[in-house]
Structure formats: structure tokens, C-alpha cells
Amino acid sequence: MYGSILTLFRGGSLSYTLAAIAIFIGTLPILFIHHIPTINNSFIISGILFLFLLFIKAHRYLKFFLLIAIAFLWACWHANDVIEKINLLSKKYQLLDVTIISVPLFNKEKENIKVRINKVAGVTVFPPLYAVWQVKHRSGVTICAGQTWQLNSLLKPLHASLNEGGFDQQRYSLSQRIIGKLKNTQTTMIDSRCSVRQRVIDFYKEEILSLKNAAITYALMFGERTLLTPELSALLQSTGVSHLIAISGLHIGLSYLLGYWLARCLLYLLPSYVISPKIPIIFGGIFAFLYGWVSGFAIPATRALIALGLWIYIKQQKSLYFSWQWAVWSIGLIVLADPLAMLSDSFWLSSFAVLAILYWFKLFSVSSSTQHTKILGWLIPFVHLQTGLLILLAPIQMGLFQGINFMSFWANLWLVPIVSWLVVPLILLSFLLYLFPSAAIHHFILQLIDSIISIGIKPLAYLSDFWMELQSVSLWVSLFCWLIGVFISFGWHRTYIGLLGCFSALCIGTESAVDKSVEQGWSLTTLDVGHGLAVVIQQKGVSYLYDTGNRWQGGSNAQKQIIPYLKRKGIIPIGLILSHKHLDHIGGVPFLKKQYPWLNVRSSFGGGQHLPCSKGQRWQWGELHFEVLWPEKLAEKSHNDDSCVIMLTDGYHKILLTGDIEKQGEQAITALYKHRLNADIVFAPHHGSNTSSTSLFIRTISPTTVLVSSARYSPWKIPSDKVYLRYKNNNIKWINTAESGQVTIWFKREKLNILRYRIEMYPRWYHLWFGDPPFPE
């Protein structure tokens, strides 16, 4: 049976390599398309079956294009299934059977845990989908991974802030098949048994938590990153070693090798008649599988297991296959198994890393003369490998992280052997000894692991200082750098046409990286910061900020959205204007001051520490004129109605920045400036709350556009439906960051151009507003 299926891709039909490339090409559009075709899933499956029947009978070249079409429909079916499930589960409460996946570590009163949705109203869910369940721990009830619960739930659809330079949480979550958060009215435990993995973690938990490097140890042992602090994550990323603590290809490959060589050693103890060359392979496969299992079959580990399984299969065949064929087949097999892997940065990084290694060793092979001594025979290829990875992956890293640290070469040269040949073997040894639970032995091994990790990460703090921030680096630059490498590899650069191609690639890549903001005039950007406000007023590469968003334990809008945006756009801020002294407006100040110590601050509450922001203050900045309309005097505490209200104009357009003023403040401002309060664009006061935006205030301003900065799941239920209708009934264009993501408005003389992240900037199906619209018509 399997032989007959495989012959479809063999011989005069279609090679495995072309089939893998066709699957990849067919799945690739899932990364770029704006909307998934709204076709019933049954029609998509019927289309796939029909094309497959044509595929069987078609000519070899036609098979390639038919397989592209099949792969595209297959990817659309996966995406469509996710969207349909989100819409279904968010309309009304449903009975869900779920299994707890993530491991509760601290048993907090409230804890967000990941669950797999097994059934919806008794119907099995396939492909698997996941959600976040906020558990409220009850006395006498233990929550653990592996338990099955029945929940009467309403899904709060997946939603995240979207800004240029910021982390794309929506894309990441969908790549993990996480569709939102569950809101429950009733919970019933179906199966109280904890998984074996949970019991293994419980065995080690107390010992791990007592370690100095508990976060890294826990991540390397179980693939759980719960303990990683933002500071530690930033340190690992800035030194280029964060890949070492994610159980992925390196770790799965090492576990296979350790199992393989352990079995080879054990064979010396067995009689010759039971010895088989397959025994080490089986042992290696078991070790790799168990390490993947103990990581909870995290997606990177699962991909690595797929690639390893294919490699083992290939090695058992009589035919000779090249390494690059295995790499291409692995990529094709991974996206066939899960087309949403295309949305994952880790998939692209790992795929490029494997291809880079193969390409580098083909381009610059290691001389056989280095094999004469054991130390050089190991060290030179390793240094050669790290050099290749640094050079070939640099464009990708610059594109994804907007920076690079060339000292990551030394960090990896130091830490990779430590993790590979000391830490991982000790972890696997500890797992092997789990069957013989001796507290003293496990304590000794974990303490040894902790000491080795301490030595390994000690130089990182110094090496992190060499991180270089780069301005906007287009991913096209990465693509064209690789394209030039292909030209050189095949010797095409030696011909006139090849030289022309290299030059064109460099020009296009460079052109795509140039920031053209200077040519477009000046801009006003409202960042998507949830319930808060952060506005960037930019001209000629420098900017003023009006408010700085919120902060919370372990993070802030400044760190997650504002600073990444400024870096991505290459904008240098020179000043802060703070509307009033509420956390959702001033939360980012300390982080911005630390990043940009030269910032001057203007506020209505800062006393002698800040420049004043009160009625009558005026200043000119380039082509922009600022006039402070309110408050009448400085206030020490500065509540909503003490907000610093500013009229901003370039001589062609007027923008009213309102902070959080409420009805009383609106009435006072209207009385003072009744005949000159009109503006083209107004920020909805107090995030669109019903305490503001009175009909008189709106009519007096008479704007064409209102900008609202709000969170989708605001606990205060703002913006208000009533406020929305007030603006709509006055024919005012409503733009809400919760719906649109970041909003950038470009001004050039009489013209203005509004760009919304979800709609004009990066319209992708995974950036959509999932679920019901915010204000049903």
C-alpha cells in the first residue's frame, strides 16, 4: 500500500524533492494573504480530493503545479478551521472537554494555563486547538497537567496589540494554534489523574526552584519558560544564545547521539548473536522521543523529531541521498503536517540555520588535514560552523530583531559545547536515574548542572554590551543577501548577466531598507497600547511623545511597543508631553528616560522637575505649532480633568490632543475656545468613555476623524456604545486602535494619508479582528 503511494513521487512521476518544494510553495501564501477564501471546509476537502485524483493521472510537470494547488487548499483548510472555531466558540457558551497541557508551577490563586480543546458539544476537535484557561484554585482541588475537565465556556477570541517593531503576538499564537481565552460559568473535573510528565516535574520541582539558575535549568529539562524573567530573556537574545534553552533540533539531535553511543557501548556486553546494527538506532530514537515527550512535545521539539525520523528512515535505505535533500524533504514534511508552522519565526530560523550549515560546508569545506589530531579535528570544524552561522544568519537576525551582536560568535563558541556536552548529558542521566529515586544523587546532579550553567552564562553580561541597534532593516535585505550567495555559489557572478543580477539584488535590497518618511512630510502615530495612550509626533526623524502608556509588574508599553517602534522607524525622541498623572499615561516614563536620557518632560503636574503644560503655553517645532488649551493651572495630583489639552497644527490641519478630560473639562474648554476649537482630527477624551465626548463638545470641534486608544477587553467596557453612536451620527470617521492596531497619519500640506496596521499596513488574515464586531450595526 505505502509503496504504491510513494511511487506517485518517484521515477518518471515527481521526485520527493520537487514534491517537497511544491508543498512549500503552496503553503507559503498563508504567510501573506489578506483573507482566507470563505469556502466551506467540505468544499475545500472535496477540492483537495479532486485535485489529487488529477494528480495521479497527470504528467510529471503538471503534477508539480497540482501539488502546489493541493498544498494551498490544505493550508487554507487549516486556517479556515481555526477561524470557524473562533467564531463558533465566541458566539455563545458551549460545553467543552479540555485537557490541561501546561504545568501549574506555583499554584497561585489565579493562574493562566494552556489547555487542549478535545471536544465541543461532544464533537471531537481536529486538528487540535488550544486556549488559555484562567484557573481559580479551590481548596481541596489540585490542578495539574493531564487532567480532563468539562467547561461551560465562552471564548474571548485571540487579540493582541499590533505595532511596527513590536512582537506579533497574534501571529505567534496562531502558529501555536492558541485561539483565545476561556470564560467559564461552570467547571466539572472528568479525570483527576495527573500526567506522567507532571509527576516527573513534581519530583524535580522543589530541587529546581532552589537553584540559582532555576529558570534555565527548568527550561532545558522540561521546555517550560515560565521562570524566565524579561531581563534574562533579553540577555540571552542579545548574545545570540536563546536558541540553547529552547528544546529543539540541537537538543533532540544530542539526545539521539547519546542514546546511540550508549547502546553501542552496551553492545560490548551482549552475546554476538543478539547484536544488531539497528539496536543503537532504536536506542537513539527512544532517547530523542523521550526528551521530546518530557518537553511536552513543544512545537520546535516536534519539528525536530519529524526531521530526525526522516533522517533515520533515509539512512536505512539502500539508495544514496544528499543532506540537502533531507533538509528540503524535512521542511516539506513539517509544513504538510502543520501548515500554520509558516507563521512561526522559530520555524524560519531553524530552517534557515539547517540550510545555512549545509550551504556553508558546501561552499567552504573543512580540510581533511585538520583530522590528524583529536582536538583540532573537533575544534576547527566547530569554529568553522559557528563562523558560517554568524555570517549567513546575520541578515535574518537583523531583519527579525533590528540589531546584531557580533560577539554572539564567542558566546556560542563558549556556551554551545557546555550545554551540548555537559548540561544535556547530565539532564538525560538524571532522567535515567528517575527510576531509582535517590534524593542525594539527584541533588548532586542538579547542583552540578547549576554550577556548570553559572560558569557558562558568566561572560554573557559582558558580551551583551556589544549589541548594536540597527534602524529599520527590511527582511528583503536578508532575502537578497542569500540570493547573492546563490549567485556566488554557482559562479554566476563571473558573467555579465550574473554581475547585473548581483548589483540589482543589492540595489533593490538597499532601496527597501531606506526610510522614506522624510519625503512624506510629518506624521502622527497612535500606538496600539491597549487601555492607555502613546502618541508619536514625528518630523524629519525626530519626535515628541504625548503620553507613554501603562506599566505592570514585569513590563510596560514603553518596553513592548514604544521603544521597539522608535527603533524600527529610526526615530529619535527629543521630548515627552504627559497629559496627567495616571499610570496608563505615564507608566513608560522611567523606561523611556533610561533609554533616552536626554528627553525633556512637559506636564501639568511636575512642578520644577518638568516644563509646564498649562493654558497659554505655546511653542514652534519645525513646521508644527503647539498651543496648550488646558488646564488653567498646574495641579500636583493631576486627575482626568487636569489633562494637558493641546492644539497641534501645521498650518493646514489641526489636531486636538485631549488626554482624559471629562464632561466638566470639556464644558470649560468649549466656553473658553468656542469659536476656534474646530479641528480636523480629535482624540476621543478618556478613551471613548461615556464620561466624556459630550454632544456639544463634538459639534464644537466638528472633526472629520476621531482617534480612540483603547483595549478590546477593557474591564471598564470602553469605548462606550453611546459615544460611538454620537460620533457616527455626526458623520465622523471612527478609528479605534483596538480594531485597527497602530494608526499612522501622514501630513503633507493639504494632503493626509491614514494608515492602519491591520488594514493598510500589514493586512493579513492572522491580523484580523476575530469574533463579533465591536459595535454591531
Summary of the structure (lengths in Angstrom):
residues: 777
radius of gyration: 29.2
end to end distance: 55.3
largest distance: 101.3
contacts: 2529
relative contact order: 0.07
helix: 53%
strand: 17%
